[in-house]
Amino acid sequence: MSQESVLPFDPRRVELLFVDDDNDFRNTAARRFAKRGFAVQEASGVNEALRLLQDRQFDVVITDMAMPGLTGIDLLQRVKELSPECEVILLTGEGTVETAVQAMKLGAYDFLSKPFSLAELETLIQKAYERRRLSQENVQLRAVIERSQPKVRMVGESAAMREVTKLIAKAGPSDKAILIQGESGTGKELVARALHEQSSRSSKPLVSINCTALTETLLESELFGHEKGAFTGAVAAKPGLFELAHGGTLFIDEIGEMPGVMQAKLLRVLQDGSMRRVGSLQERRVDVRIITATNRDLAKEVAEHRFREDLFYRINVMSLELPPLRNRMGDIPLLVNHFLGTGWQIAPDALGLLSTYHWPGNIRQLINVIERAKILAEDRFITPEELPAMIAQPTAVPVASALSGQLPEVASKIGLPVDDGTLASIEKARVVEVMQAQRWNKSRGAQVLGISRRSLYRLLEKYGITE
């Protein structure tokens, strides 16, 4: 159960529409419920009610059954087409109870037979709203379950990561928009989840979308939803991510890739909280915190007129910069052990190779390398043999060839004389380069050079190489 489920009923959250051709009764009821705190609209007939429903979303519609022209049953059917989640309460007179029971089968929440007290009607409205709210929460929960990923805790003790953690602790409880910037693979969605978990909205959904994965048309439908028949293939109405994230957080990844037309539509939602589904004229109001992320320099994109300046300031109330993995190399052993999981071990020389690689793909690449190694490893023990060649042998000229009788060929390729002095200089320079890269760890150095530790010791002694 969500945190809100245990709170007392708050009429200020409820949008009511009263539909009745009896002006005295309708006006009296509307005034009474407005004084109680409800947001109330009135309509004297079905046509007027339908005009209001086109422009506004209501939680509960209370309608008389028998009215001149179109009836309460007609309105019920149209309400369920326009807003299936809206609850309808029918007011019946003598001789229409049987019809009201039939209306229940068409989706009405309940009915009241006249005469009745307004207190009795309020109780029924409260129950109808509670069912609508629970139904909305169930839709949100299903969406979150479908989109959720295994929860991953943030790992790192470097100065760069300590700064990130400190900013998350400060910005998380705020309701302001946050822009996360960083290279691809640095864990921007993980930071978004951490911000959401530290906010007052943590009991509500966190919904994510990546702008690079969708065309402009699909992106609009995903964000704002669509009505049945809005476009080819829209066989049923579908709520958008803004609706699914209502009360919670919407994370928009790679917002720098968002087309200009969509930027304008997003700006409107951020300005006043109102939106429309594709193919609908009905205004819907949403309460959503926005967290965005990009691997682009958005300030530069604004300067070059590829990103709206007004939207940039809306989403960038506070920015958070994620460091690339090469700037937090000291965290790699912690990350490796975290991604390996319980029961796995890694050889020191393999860990050394991972700790000195430059990681252009950042944490995402590290995860992929670990998963690959786990597939190849025997006895849950990872050695350099299970690592990709680009990591196990990271040099431009393969060391094994340079130190196994092919030095003359190497010298010739780079335009040096092929003599003993030149070949010795190449060999010595190569050993020094590798040992410095491996921080003078002899096991890792021998592995990278493709020779045994004994051979490495001989080379170090031969050339008088010391740390």
N, C-alpha and C positions, 0 to 999 in steps of 0.2 A: 504494500500500500504506500502511495506517495505521501510526502509530508503534508500536502494540501488536503488529502482525503480526511484527515482527522481534525481539520479546522472547522469552526462553526460556519453555518451557511451565511454567505454574504450577498444580500440582494443587489448590491451595487455592481456585481459582476454579470447580472442577468439582463439580457435584452428581450423585452416582451413586445408582442404585437397583438392588440385587441381588435377583433373584427366582429362588428355587430351593427345591424341597421337600427337598433333601438338606441337612439342618441343619448337618452337620459341614463340608461344603464351603463352604456359604454363609457360616457364621460365620468360617471361616478366611480366606476371600477378603476379607470385610468388614473384619476386623481388620487384615489386611495393607495394604489400600488406605487405611484410616483413618490408620495409622502413616505412610504416605507423604504424608499431608496432604489427601487427598480428603475431601469431605463425603459420608458414606455412610449410606444407609438400607437396611434389609433387609425382605423380604417372603417368606413361605413358600409363597405361592400367588398366583394371578392376582387373586382377589377382594381380598386384603389389599393387593396392589400398586395396584389401582384406587382403593382408599380413600386411599392415600398420594398418588396422582396427582391426586386431586380437590383436595387441600389444599396441594400443593406443586409447584413446577416443577422438573423435573430436566433435566440436560443429556444424560446417557446412561443408558439402561436396559439392564442385562445380565440376560437371562432364559434359563432352561433351556427347551428345546423341549418335552419330554415331561413333563407333570405331571398328577396326578390332577385330574379335572374339566376346567376350562378350560386350554387349552394356551398355549404361547408364541406361536403364531400368533394366537390370540384376543387375547392381550395386545398384540401388535404392532398389530393393527387398532384397538384402543381407544386406544392411545398416539397413533397418528396422527390420531385424531379429536379427542382432548383437547389434544395439544400437537404439531402437525405438525412443529415445528422440532426436537423431541427425537429423538436418534439411538438406535437399538435394535440391540444386538448379541445374536445367538442362540447358545446353547451346545447343541451337538447330540451325541447318542450314536450308536452304531453303527446303520446302517440309516435314519438320518434326514437324511442329507446332501442327498438329492434334494428332500426337503421344505424344507430350509433354502434351497436355490437358488430354489425357488418363492417363499419368503418374501422374498427379495431383490426380487422383482418387486412385492411389496406395500409396499416402502419400508424394509426392514431395511437397516442400514448394511453389516453383514457377519456372518459366523458363524465359530465355532471348533469343530472336532471334538475331542471328548474322547478321550484325555487331552491336556492342554496345560499349559504352565507359566504361572504368574501374571505373569511378566515379559512373556510373549507377549501375554497379555490386556491388560496395561497399555499396551503399544505400540498395540494396536488401539483402546483407549479414547482414547488421546491423539489418534490420527488422526480418530476419530469426533467428538471435541470440536472439533478444528480445523475440520472441515467445518461443524459447527453454527455455530461462531463466524463463519466466513467467510460463511455463508448469512445470518446476522443482520446482518453489516456490509453485505452487498449490499442487503438490505431497507432498512437505514438510508440507504444512499447513494441509492437510488432515491427515497426520500421527500424527502431533502434537495434532489435535483435538481428534483423536481416543485415544491417549495415555494420554491426559491431565487430570489432576485432579483439583477439585476446589482449587482456590488459597487461601492459608492460611498464614496469616502474622505471623511472629515470635513473641512469647509472652514470657516475662520474664524480671525481673528487678534484679535478683540475680547477685552477683559478677561473677559467672561462666558464665551466659548468656551475661553479659555486655562484657566480654572478647571475647566470640564467635562473638558477633555483631561487635566488633572492628576489629577482624581479617577478617570478611567478607567484611567490608568496605575497608580494605587495599588490600585484595587478589582478590576481585571481578573484578576490572578494569584491572588486569593483564591478559595476555593470557596464563599464565603458567598452567601446570597440577597441580591439587589440590587433595590430598588424605584426605578424611574425615574418621576419626576413632571414634568408639563408639559402645556401646552395641546396640542390636536389639531394635527397637522401640524408639530410642532417637531423631528421626527426621532428619536423614542424607539426605533424598531426599529433604526435605524442605530447608536445608542449600544449597544444590546444586542449587535449583531454585533461592535462594537469590543471590548466586554467579553469576549465569547467568544474572539475572536482572540488576546487577551492572556492567556488562561487556559491551564492545563495540559491542558485538554480540547479545544484547538483542532483536533486531528486527528480528533475525533469530531463527530457531527452537532450543528448548531444547528437546532432545530425550532421553528416559530412558530405561534401560534394567536391569533385575535382574538375575545374573548368577546362582542362586540356582534353578530357576524355569524351566530351560531348559537342555536337554541333550547336549552332546558335538556337535552332528550333527546339532541339531536345533539352538544351540547358534551360530555356524559358519554361518548358513544360515541367521539368524536374523541380525548379525553384518555386514556381507559382501554381503548379497543378493545371488541370484542364477539365473541361466539361465533355460529356459524351457528344461525339460528332464534331468536336472542335477542329479536327483534322483527320486525314485518312489513317485509320488504325486506332482512333480513339473510340473504342467500342464501349467504354464505360467512363464515368467521371472518376477523377483521381486527384486526391489532395496533394499539394506541392510540399516541398521540404520546409517552407516557411510555416505552413500549417502544422506539419508534424513536429516541428521544433517549438511550437507555441509554449511559452513559459520557460523554455530552456535556451539552448545555444545552437547556432548554426555556424559551422566551420566551412568556409569557402577557400579551398586550396587552389593555388596558382591563379589568383585573381587577376594577375597581370595579363593572363591570356583571354580574359573576358572581352567579347566584342563590344564596340562602342554603343550599339543599340541597347544591349543588355545592361551596360553600365548605367544608362539613364533610367532604366526601369528599376534597377536595384537602388539607385539613389532615392527614388520616390518612396520606396518602402522604408528606407532608413530615416527619411525626413518625418513622416507622419504615421508610420506603422500600418498603412493601408495598402492593399494589393487586390488584384483581380486574377482569377484563373483564366487561362487561355480559352477564348470562346465564351466568356461570361462578362456581363456588365455589372455584376453584383460586387460591391465593395466588401472586402473582408479585412478585419483588423487583427493584427498579430503582435504579440509581445515576445520579441526574440533578441537575445544578445548576439552580436556578430563578432566572430573572430576570423580573420583572413590571413593568408600566407602567400608568399611569392618568392621565387628565386631571381626575380628581376629587380633592377634598381628603379623603383616606382617614381622617385623624384625625377630621374632622368626621363622616364616615360612621359611624365607630365610635361616636362620642359620641351619635349619633342612632339607634344600633342597626340600621343598615342593612348593616354589615359586621362580621364577627366580630373581636373584639379579639385572640383567641389567634392567628388566622390573620394579622392585621395585623403582629403582632410576629414571626411566623415569616418573612414575606416582606420585612420591613423591617429586616434586620440592618444595612443601610446604605442610605441614600436618596441619590438624585442628581437635582437640580432642573435641568431644561432651560429656558433663557431663551427667551421669545417673540422673534420676529424683530424686532419694534419696539424691543426693548432691545439689539439688536446691529446697528443700521443700518449701521455702518461695514463690516460683512461683506458687504453686498449686492453691491458691485461684484465681489468675489471669487466669490460664489455665482453671479452672473449669468454671468461668464466660464466658470465650471466647467460650468454646465448648458448653455451654448451649445455648448461643444465646439470642437474644432479647425476652423479655416476660416470661422468666423462672426465678424461684427463688429456692434457696436451703436453707434448715434449717441449723442454725448454728451448731447443733450437727452432722448433716450429713457432712457438710464441715469440721468439726473437725476430723471426722473419715478419710476422704480422705486425710487430711493434715498430718496424722500421720502414714499412711500405707506405707510400704517399697517399693512398686511398682517394682517388679522384671521385669515386662513387659514394664516399662517406659511409655512414653507418649501414645504409641499405646494402652497399657492396660487401661490407664486413659480414653482415648476416648471411648473405648468399654464399660467401666463401666458407663460413662455418657450417652451413647446412650441407654444402657439397662435400666437405671433409667428413662429416658425420656419416654420409652415405658410403663413402669409400673406406672409412677406417675399419680396422679389425680390433676386436676386444675393447671397444669404446676408448681407444687411445689414438690420438691424432699425432702424426709425425709430419715432417716436411714433404714426404711423398704424397700426402693427401692434399697438398696445397696446389693451386694453379701455378703453371710455369712462370707467369708474370710476377708472382710473389716469391716462389722458391728460387727462381733464377732471374732476378730483376735487372740484369745488366744488358746494355745494348749489344756488346760483343760477348757471346757465350764464353764464360770463364773456362769451362772444360776444354774448349778447343784452344784457348789461348795458353793453357798450361799443360798441353799434352802433345807436344811435338809440332803444333801448327803456328808457332810464333812467327816463322819466316813469312807465311802467307798473310798474317795480320799486318806485319811491318810493311810488306809490299803494297797492301791495299791502301795504307795511309801515307804512302810515299816516302818511307824512311829506308835508309840503306840496310840491307840484310846482312848484318855482321854480329859478332858475339856481343859487342858493347851495346848495340841498339836493342837486340833481343833481350838482353839482361835488363836494360832500362825499362822496357815495356813490361816485363814480368814483375819487376820490383814495384813499378807504379801501380800495376793492377792489384797486387797484394795490399799495398798501402791503402788504395782507394776502398777496397772491400773491408779491410779491418776497421778503417775509420767509420764506414757506413754501419758496421755491426758493433760499433762502440767497443772494439777490441775483445769481443767475446770470441774465443778461438773455436768453439764448437760451431757457432753460427758462421763464422768466417770460412771454416773448412767446408761447411755445407754449401755455401754460396759459390765458393771457388770450385766445387766439384772434386775435392781431393780429401784425403784422410787427414786427421789431426796430426799424425806423425809427419806427413809430407809438409804440412803447413809449418810445423816447428822447424823443419830443416830449411824451408825458404826464409823464415824469419831470421834464423841464425846466419844463413848464407849472405843475406843482404844487410845484416845488422839492424833490422827493423824493430824498433821498440815503441811503446806507447808514448 
